[in-house]
Amino acid sequence: MAVIDYGMGNLHSVASALAHVGAERVVVTHDVEQIRAADRVVFPGVGAIRDCMAEIRRLRCDELLQVALTEQHKPVLAICVGMQALMSHSEENGGVDCLNVIPGTVRHFGQPLHDAEGQRLKVPHMGWSEVRRVSEHPLWNGIPDATRFYFVHSYYVTAADRSLVAGSVDYGVCADAVLARDNLFATQFHPEKSHTAGLQLLRNFINWTPSC
Amino acid sequence: MGLAKRIIPCLDVDNGRVVKGVNFVGIRDAGDPVEIARRYNEQGADEITFLDITASHEGRETTVHTVEQIAEQVFIPLTVGGGIRSVDDIRTMLNAGADKVSINTAAIHNPELVRQASQRFGAQCIVVAIDAKRVADVDGQPRWEIFTHGGRKPTGIDAVAWAVKMAELGAGEILLTSMDRDGTKNGFELGVTRAITDAVDIPVIASGGVGNLQHLVDGILLGGADAVLAASIFHFAEYTVPEAKAYMAERGIEVRL
């Protein structure tokens, strides 16, 4: 299993969480051969989108990701900024074009932000929020609807094709928490930091055989 | 249901051992940080904060190793603070497995560090720690000032104005410790907690003075904090994290159960 490393921070926790749930030979790499040879790919991300996109393109991780997704049909899990990078465009850093793997936008939560009862909401959205299940998926196995996962983000995703939304989160706006299409599963939250529910999701990922 | 309020056990670590003093003196040994972090993870803590109070250079290497060990076994967010002075120090801790890094004194000497770190690593992993102490009231209004060196050295900086400035520079979160209350078990200093939570749009963690579970509730309902941090009540098994969450939930606070 390969965790794609494009040099934007700590991937240690993703790798150790995967190893903890039984993944064998987890490599953290941007090496073409290692990613091509992996049977599953994790596409994480932290930090600012402009720097992320620059490194993704410089290290040609975008091409590797396309190969994994559409030629090799491997299971791919994108996490947080990794998910945002899959969209068409992000508002962050004055506007950045992303990979357009999934058509859709990444927008700032905006301030002031309030919940349905008028309570002020802080940005970044940081902490444990309930994820509402929108569609069934093998990666939800053993995880009850409305389980809390750990989020930390100031920008949120809205996919153009609403049939791809597998989970959503309410934080002043209704944000896409999970997008799923064929062999791709993308989460805005951090499963590797989401305790038992997150580990269950990662376990489901390493056991997942997409039907496409 | 919205965002849960977070309970964050804090490990004050000196040369590889968890300690917790009363107003930074009379240190009691509370054990092995890796073992304690694992216990809190199992209990359902929402995050863990690791504050390194080691002075020596050799001790700093021990800290990196301890952070690595915790990160391999604990699958909730881990914040590391204490002695963080540069972008390189931040990178070292993130590479060791920290999810967030807390900057305290270095932000006072060099506020640009907060901006640089936030741009480089993202606001989500930059916590600014503020050690505030109540100073003479001005026109009947309380005023809180930033202190360094464990609460001994005044800086003349207004704590509320500082929090606003740190948020503008790119901090993703504020860790607010009342130096008047830290180690006293008399509860959070709610005045400064409320003043800062009202003044900034980023999350605020209240710290310093927790002696019982009602203090946690007060920090959130009266202080407006997004998260509450405590050390000794958990280390010495006076309360467990599930007990704290049950108590908060009974009082209408949304928690992750």
HADDOCK unambig.tbl for C-alpha pairs under 7 A between the chains (distance, minus, plus):
assign (segid A and resid 9 and name CA) (segid B and resid 94 and name CA) 6.79 0.50 0.50
assign (segid A and resid 9 and name CA) (segid B and resid 95 and name CA) 6.97 0.50 0.50
assign (segid A and resid 9 and name CA) (segid B and resid 121 and name CA) 6.83 0.50 0.50
assign (segid A and resid 10 and name CA) (segid B and resid 94 and name CA) 5.54 0.50 0.50
assign (segid A and resid 10 and name CA) (segid B and resid 95 and name CA) 5.28 0.50 0.50
assign (segid A and resid 10 and name CA) (segid B and resid 97 and name CA) 6.38 0.50 0.50
assign (segid A and resid 12 and name CA) (segid B and resid 97 and name CA) 5.83 0.50 0.50
assign (segid A and resid 13 and name CA) (segid B and resid 71 and name CA) 6.44 0.50 0.50
assign (segid A and resid 13 and name CA) (segid B and resid 72 and name CA) 6.91 0.50 0.50
assign (segid A and resid 13 and name CA) (segid B and resid 97 and name CA) 6.11 0.50 0.50
assign (segid A and resid 16 and name CA) (segid B and resid 72 and name CA) 5.58 0.50 0.50
assign (segid A and resid 17 and name CA) (segid B and resid 75 and name CA) 6.90 0.50 0.50
assign (segid A and resid 47 and name CA) (segid B and resid 121 and name CA) 5.04 0.50 0.50
assign (segid A and resid 47 and name CA) (segid B and resid 122 and name CA) 4.04 0.50 0.50
assign (segid A and resid 48 and name CA) (segid B and resid 122 and name CA) 5.56 0.50 0.50
assign (segid A and resid 122 and name CA) (segid B and resid 201 and name CA) 5.10 0.50 0.50
assign (segid A and resid 122 and name CA) (segid B and resid 202 and name CA) 5.15 0.50 0.50
assign (segid A and resid 122 and name CA) (segid B and resid 203 and name CA) 5.75 0.50 0.50
assign (segid A and resid 123 and name CA) (segid B and resid 201 and name CA) 6.15 0.50 0.50
assign (segid A and resid 123 and name CA) (segid B and resid 202 and name CA) 5.34 0.50 0.50
assign (segid A and resid 124 and name CA) (segid B and resid 172 and name CA) 6.69 0.50 0.50
assign (segid A and resid 124 and name CA) (segid B and resid 202 and name CA) 6.35 0.50 0.50
assign (segid A and resid 127 and name CA) (segid B and resid 3 and name CA) 6.63 0.50 0.50
assign (segid A and resid 127 and name CA) (segid B and resid 4 and name CA) 6.84 0.50 0.50
assign (segid A and resid 128 and name CA) (segid B and resid 3 and name CA) 5.78 0.50 0.50
assign (segid A and resid 128 and name CA) (segid B and resid 4 and name CA) 5.55 0.50 0.50
assign (segid A and resid 128 and name CA) (segid B and resid 256 and name CA) 6.99 0.50 0.50
assign (segid A and resid 129 and name CA) (segid B and resid 2 and name CA) 6.08 0.50 0.50
assign (segid A and resid 129 and name CA) (segid B and resid 3 and name CA) 4.77 0.50 0.50
assign (segid A and resid 129 and name CA) (segid B and resid 4 and name CA) 6.36 0.50 0.50
assign (segid A and resid 148 and name CA) (segid B and resid 256 and name CA) 6.91 0.50 0.50
assign (segid A and resid 152 and name CA) (segid B and resid 124 and name CA) 6.36 0.50 0.50
assign (segid A and resid 153 and name CA) (segid B and resid 124 and name CA) 6.89 0.50 0.50
assign (segid A and resid 170 and name CA) (segid B and resid 2 and name CA) 6.88 0.50 0.50
assign (segid A and resid 171 and name CA) (segid B and resid 2 and name CA) 6.88 0.50 0.50
assign (segid A and resid 192 and name CA) (segid B and resid 75 and name CA) 6.04 0.50 0.50
assign (segid A and resid 193 and name CA) (segid B and resid 75 and name CA) 4.77 0.50 0.50
assign (segid A and resid 193 and name CA) (segid B and resid 76 and name CA) 4.28 0.50 0.50
assign (segid A and resid 193 and name CA) (segid B and resid 77 and name CA) 5.65 0.50 0.50
assign (segid A and resid 194 and name CA) (segid B and resid 75 and name CA) 6.42 0.50 0.50
assign (segid A and resid 194 and name CA) (segid B and resid 76 and name CA) 5.76 0.50 0.50
assign (segid A and resid 195 and name CA) (segid B and resid 75 and name CA) 5.05 0.50 0.50
assign (segid A and resid 195 and name CA) (segid B and resid 76 and name CA) 5.56 0.50 0.50
